[in-house]
């Protein structure tokens, strides 16, 4: 029963689900708050005297403002989330999976060797009887 549970946990679909939940809920909210309240004002300051922030306006209408700062902030947001997910989830998962797979391969090798020994002993015993 526990082996089945361990196999289930070490399959990729559980990790994919965990990554989606964490990205969607916790990290996105934290990182968005950080980039929206700290990074974005710093990038907007690069716009100089432009009251709309870092970017440029195509026509006189405010709707035509190309907000470069928002794009840069979104890119920083993505990189932070990806780094956190990679270093907190993917690296430990990969390490655990490699360790588990090596144990599983070793167990399979031991079983194969024992089976070969049994078969050899069985064939030797059959030869000595005849």
Protein Blocks (a to p, Z undefined) as FASTA:
>chain_A
ZZmmmmmmmpmklmmmmmmmmmmmmmmmmmmmmmmmmmmmmmmmmnomalnbgcddfblb
lklpccfklmmmmmmmmmmmmmmmmmmmmmmmmmmmmmmmmmmmmmmmmmmmmmmmmmmm
mmmmmmmmZZ
